[in-house]
Amino acid sequence: MPAGRKGPTWQRRAFHATVGTAIPVIAIFLPDQLPALLTGILAAASLTLDLVRFRLAWLNRLFLKWLNVLLKQGESGRVTGATFLLIAACLCFLLFDKPVAVAVLLFLSLGDPVAALVGRPMPGPRILGKSPVGTVAFAGVSLLVLALLSAAGVAEFSGTLVVAALIAGLVELAPIPLDDNLTVPLISGSFAQYFPLLLTLGGP
């Protein structure tokens, strides 16, 4: 990894936004069981590549040479964000109803790059090293995604999903020691999927 890189390149952000958006959008048109299977296969292949390149220095050098512009600092020796994204997508389709999985994956793929684009150059105070304006932008994009999904008949514009969109923005801001590609969709999706069930169980 080149010395002095401060953060992800625009190519990496574009790649993650494109792939991260393509997965849930394609899933909309697939039978319910297929997205989990396909993303599971891709996640297993990506994780296997990461583990093998850690053991084979020559393979890791080739990997870094070809894909350096798509990698974040430190990913030369650890699992890439793309692998975490595929793992998260598989888990979302396994654990959540497809409308919820599609929504939270789009919160991540579109909200995260917008938060970075808006927040990084923004002057003013930082919370945990990030601009609160970026978090607001993340939440705003997530709510727009939810509105578009509702208009398309893919997901219901419910209060639960609105709160999940806000949670996604807060999770991206929080210093959780796990990759955002995992935490954002899984935490916000868990709320959207299971909070209504808890209310039902706790009702009269």
Secondary structure, DSSP 8 states (H G I E B T S, - for coil): --TT--S--HHHHHHHHHHHHHHHHHHHTS-TTHHHHHHHHHHHHHHHHHHHHHH-HHHHHHHHHHHGGG--TTTTSS--HHHHHHHHHHHHHHHS-HHHHHHHHHHHHHHHHHHHHHHTT--S--BTTB-HHHHHHHHHHHHHHHHHHHHTTSS---HHHHHHHHHHHHHHHS--SS-HHHHHHHHHHHHHHHHHHHHHHH--
